[in-house]
Amino acid sequence: MTQGIPLQLSHDQMKALGTQALDLVIEHFETNRENPVAVTIPRAQTEQMLRTPLPEQATPVSELVEILARDVFPNALKSDHPRFYAFVPSPTNFVSVIGDLLISGHNLFAGHWMAASAAGQIEINVIDWLNQLVGFPAKEGGGILVSGGSMANLSAIATAREARLGGPNEKAIVYCSDQTHSSMAKGLRILGFRPEQKRTIATDDGFRLSIRALEAAIAADRAAGLLPFCVVANAGTTNTGAIDPLGPLADLCARERLWLHVDGAYGAAAVITDRGKKALTGMGRADSITLDPHKWLFQPYELGCLLVRESTTLQKAFRVEDEDHADYLEDVTRWVKNDVNFYECGVQLTRSFKALKLWLSMRTFGLAEFRRAIDIGFDMADHAERTLRAAGTWEITTPSQMGVVTFRWKDGSKSAAQIDAITRATVDLMREDGYALVMSTALEHRPVLRLCPINPGTNSSEIEETIARLGRFSAEVGARG
Ligand SMILES: Cc1ncc(COP(=O)(O)O)c(C=O)c1O
């Protein structure tokens, strides 16, 4: 690089780098299906390939991009691959990818109104759209874009605690189900809750939180002089897609004056479809909802969101008052009054203009196209269930719901322990095979296979081929005895 202003590229250098990088991304979008869905290499190999000393001297950036293309991007799980059926897949869209480029290229500080007023307006607009979709009241609702579901869940509990109890209280009790995502336990610990302040409520045979067990736990806690203040419901558990009884839970929380938080990190977005809306009836009666656009709204990482029924509850939880307020931020609030300062609505002060990518893609494609994309996920999971049933060799442990189906090999001559061993071996063989990524989860302490085919780029023949291979592997392992 030449002398001059440090860290700058010439016009031509910027164009050349931009073209090289963009070509790489376009190639990824165009050839993803043909590439391996999951590659993990050992630490010894990555050390050898990628460990370098502190770079005192410059290296041509084109060489570095080549290293990324050759050694880094291929050696990963491709959560946007059409045959990535594990975890919660993260299919993206090219418009939002360009949105990410615009976000970092302009590097707007989206922490307060003075710094990025029009960007703030876009964030407010995006939050309003999401509030409308989940059924929160038009004017009062608010929210904040965050890094993902873990941060949204943590922020929700901080908000609930402030709203219902006015701050930390060692008698405070939170209720979750045995299917609640582990990010909730992590968030509670970070917020200073001890393990005994979290109640894990049993679920019914559909893995939905049991209202009766919850009522009994609340009554017992009140009788013991404790302070129940928040119930966490699931709108699509990660394990099975189960949705807790949201309407009855809203009734119970209203009766008991408890905050209802709905973790819809991956499932809540399905409310834009007819099937999702029906399944999620009652969600709009919650006090707060986690909805991650980087899951079922097709956005690149990191884009999570916490929505709240009453926007003022966020400021109550996160605004640092008077004497603790940062002196160097005083002008910001003196010059611009009564507009939204996002740093007062969440954990971060410095935050990027995350709303841009969701805004850009929602406006570019329109909601109908997102609806179509989510509907394909529902269809593919239904198709997987039908294919499994038709094969006659599978036990459906949970039917297709919210784009998830779970199952295990069926063979009356085998014990439960043998079937469990077949399940584990089948996952291993499928991973070695490499056609698709399918993984297991555990239900009632037993492993099951799990398919989450929510990438709108997948198709029924890929689902059928995946199930055929799973069947071959399970039969092979079973035959070995
Ligand atoms: C239901 C649910 N909640 C929370 C999370 C955590 O979200 P994140 O990984 O974005 O932090 C996940 C992740 O899959 C999830 O499925």
The ligand as an ORCA input file, in Angstrom:
! r2SCAN-3c Opt
* xyz 0 1
  C     -36.314    -21.031     20.685
  C     -34.937    -20.425     20.716
  N     -34.654    -19.458     21.618
  C     -33.443    -18.868     21.690
  C     -32.420    -19.251     20.837
  C     -31.075    -18.578     20.942
  O     -30.930    -17.718     19.844
  P     -29.487    -17.201     19.352
  O     -28.735    -18.428     18.939
  O     -29.810    -16.297     18.208
  O     -28.848    -16.490     20.483
  C     -32.655    -20.261     19.882
  C     -31.593    -20.708     18.977
  O     -31.754    -21.592     18.164
  C     -33.961    -20.841     19.810
  O     -34.249    -21.800     18.907
*
